[in-house]
């Protein structure tokens, strides 16, 4: 199934997406809810980030094609993106005034549907509600020069996710692609992940409780592309859809 979080009539709502329409449900899709008769065209609502996570964890250097000549990490390497950087479908990625080298990163994002602590590889997928597209926008000079990645990864608007959450997918075999102004700049499959989704969840949940609605970004493949004002960047995941965001200077 496919779910959206959207704004209509001045309210933030969740709904089931079928074709070009969304039907409102009475709570977040991972909570107990009922389906209403309020059905609208997607063109008549404002799509929002499909979840408002309490935390967003991302995994670095997790595609073989992204490693280059770097030594593969011995374990999954998580870092944080703050919830305040999250934006949704169609929202503008804003390049900070002092930034010099901002790049896109196409990623598969996991959305949790249950509280998760001390998961095992064997039961890790049971905690997942569904999957969405993510763009781990990154300022490379800050990433290299700062002691922490706080501004490189979590500047406002550096966390686009969406457009929908989709259930029932196989996270180990999904095509992933990034396009910059229509040109393909990243293309791979999640089968190229160095650490697969169950391994990531097991590792992160050993030390941290993941709450319903929380998100893990699983890494990016290949070589990432530099963003400039006026660009449009699209992240596409098989079975989920296209996350599209324009780019502007602050």
C-alpha positions in Angstrom: 0.0 0.0 0.0 1.0 3.6 -0.5 0.5 6.4 2.0 0.9 10.1 2.0 1.1 12.9 4.6 -0.4 16.1 3.3 -2.0 19.4 4.1 -5.7 20.1 3.2 -8.1 22.6 4.6 -5.4 23.9 6.8 -4.8 20.6 8.5 -2.0 18.0 8.3 -3.6 14.6 7.4 -2.6 11.1 6.4 -4.1 9.2 3.6 -4.1 6.1 1.4 -2.9 6.8 -2.2 -4.6 5.0 -5.1 -3.8 6.3 -8.6 -4.0 10.0 -8.6 -6.2 10.3 -5.4 -5.7 10.2 -1.7 -8.3 9.1 0.8 -7.9 10.4 4.4 -7.3 8.1 7.3 -7.9 9.1 10.9 -4.3 8.6 12.2 -0.8 7.9 11.1 -0.8 4.7 9.0 1.3 2.8 11.5 -1.3 3.5 14.2 -4.8 2.1 14.6 -7.0 4.1 12.1 -10.1 4.1 10.0 -10.5 5.1 6.4 -12.9 8.0 5.8 -14.9 9.1 2.8 -12.7 12.2 2.3 -11.2 11.5 -1.1 -9.2 14.1 -3.1 -7.0 14.4 -6.1 -3.3 14.6 -5.2 -3.2 17.8 -7.3 -5.6 19.4 -4.8 -3.5 18.8 -1.7 0.0 19.9 -0.6 2.2 16.8 -0.1 4.4 16.9 3.0 7.3 14.8 4.1 5.5 11.4 4.7 6.6 11.3 8.3 7.8 13.7 10.9 10.5 11.6 12.6 11.7 12.2 16.1 15.1 11.2 14.8 16.7 10.5 11.4 19.7 8.2 11.3 21.8 7.9 8.2 24.5 5.3 7.2 27.7 6.4 5.6 29.8 4.6 3.0 27.3 1.8 2.6 27.4 1.2 -1.2 30.3 -0.7 -2.7 30.1 1.7 -5.7 30.4 4.7 -3.4 33.5 3.6 -1.5 36.0 4.3 -4.3 39.5 3.5 -2.9 38.4 4.0 0.7 38.5 1.0 3.1 35.1 -0.5 3.7 33.8 0.3 7.3 34.1 -2.7 9.6 30.6 -2.1 10.9 27.7 0.2 9.7 28.6 3.8 10.3 25.6 5.8 11.5 25.3 9.6 11.8 22.4 11.9 12.5 20.4 14.3 10.4 18.2 16.5 12.6 14.4 16.5 12.2 14.5 20.2 11.5 16.2 19.6 8.1 13.3 17.4 6.8 11.3 18.7 3.9 8.9 17.0 1.4 8.0 16.7 -2.2 8.4 19.9 -4.1 10.0 21.8 -1.3 13.0 23.9 -2.1 16.5 22.8 -1.1 18.2 26.0 0.0 21.9 26.4 -0.4 23.3 28.3 2.7 25.1 31.5 2.1 28.5 30.2 3.2 28.2 26.9 1.4 30.6 26.0 -1.5 30.0 22.4 -2.5 26.5 21.0 -1.9 25.7 17.6 -3.4 22.7 15.3 -3.6 22.7 11.7 -2.3 19.9 9.3 -3.5 19.0 6.9 -0.7 16.4 4.3 0.3 14.8 5.4 3.6 13.3 3.0 6.2 10.2 4.2 8.1 9.6 2.4 11.4 6.1 1.3 12.4 6.9 -0.2 15.8 9.2 0.8 18.7 12.5 -1.0 18.0 15.2 -1.9 20.4 17.7 -4.8 20.3 16.4 -6.1 17.0 18.1 -9.1 15.4 18.8 -9.6 11.7 16.1 -12.3 11.8 13.3 -10.1 13.1 14.5 -6.6 12.0 12.1 -6.3 9.1 9.1 -6.8 11.4 9.7 -3.3 12.8 9.5 -1.6 9.5 6.3 0.0 8.3 7.5 0.9 4.9 10.0 2.7 2.7 10.4 6.1 1.1 12.9 8.1 -1.1 15.4 10.3 0.6 18.0 12.8 -0.5 20.9 13.1 2.0 21.9 16.6 0.9 25.5 17.3 2.0 27.9 20.2 2.0 31.2 18.4 1.3 33.7 21.1 2.5 31.9 21.3 5.9 31.8 17.6 6.0 35.5 17.4 5.6 36.5 20.4 7.7 34.2 20.4 10.7 34.7 18.3 13.8 31.1 17.1 13.5 28.8 16.8 10.5 26.1 19.0 12.1 25.8 21.7 9.4 27.1 19.6 6.5 24.2 17.2 6.9 21.5 19.0 8.8 21.3 22.5 7.4 17.7 23.5 6.9 16.1 21.7 3.9 19.0 19.2 3.7 16.7 16.2 4.4 14.1 15.8 1.6 12.0 12.6 2.0 8.9 11.4 0.1 6.7 11.5 -1.8 5.0 8.5 -0.3 5.6 5.6 2.2 5.1 2.3 0.5 4.7 -1.1 2.3 5.5 -4.6 1.2 8.7 -3.9 -0.8 11.9 -6.0 -0.8 14.6 -3.5 0.4 17.3 -5.7 -0.8 16.4 -5.4 -4.5 15.2 -2.0 -5.5 16.4 0.1 -8.4 17.6 3.6 -7.3 18.3 6.6 -9.4 19.1 10.3 -9.1 18.6 12.8 -11.9 19.8 16.4 -12.0 17.9 18.6 -14.5 16.7 15.4 -16.1 20.2 13.9 -16.5 20.9 10.6 -14.7 23.7 11.1 -12.2 23.3 8.1 -9.9 22.0 4.7 -10.9 22.2 1.4 -8.9 20.2 -1.2 -7.0 20.0 -1.7 -3.2 21.5 -5.2 -3.7 24.8 -3.2 -3.8 24.5 -2.2 -0.2 27.5 -3.1 1.9 25.4 -3.7 5.0 21.8 -4.7 4.2 18.7 -3.3 5.9 18.4 -6.0 8.7 22.1 -5.6 9.6 21.7 -1.8 9.8 18.6 -2.1 12.1 20.3 -4.7 14.3 23.4 -2.4 14.7 21.5 0.9 15.4 18.9 -0.6 17.7 21.6 -2.1 19.9 22.1 1.3 21.4 19.1 3.4 20.4 15.4 3.0 20.6 13.7 3.7 17.3 10.2 5.0 17.5 7.3 4.7 15.1 7.8 7.2 12.3 11.5 7.4 12.8 13.7 7.1 9.7 17.0 5.4 8.7 18.7 6.4 5.5 20.6 3.4 4.1 23.4 5.1 2.1 24.1 6.3 -1.4 25.6 4.7 -4.5 28.2 5.8 -7.0 29.3 9.4 -7.4 27.1 12.2 -6.2 26.4 15.4 -8.2 26.9 19.1 -7.2 23.8 21.3 -6.8 23.4 24.9 -8.1 20.7 27.5 -7.8 18.0 26.8 -10.4 18.6 23.0 -10.5 15.9 20.4 -10.0 17.0 17.1 -8.4 14.9 14.0 -8.6 15.4 10.8 -6.5 13.5 7.7 -7.8 13.1 4.4 -6.0 11.5 1.4 -7.6 7.9 0.9 -6.4 7.9 4.2 -4.4 7.9 7.1 -6.9 9.9 10.3 -7.5 11.0 12.8 -4.9 11.5 16.1 -6.7 13.0 19.3 -5.3 14.1 22.6 -6.8 17.3 24.2 -5.6 17.8 27.8 -4.7 20.4 30.1 -3.1 19.7 31.4 0.4 
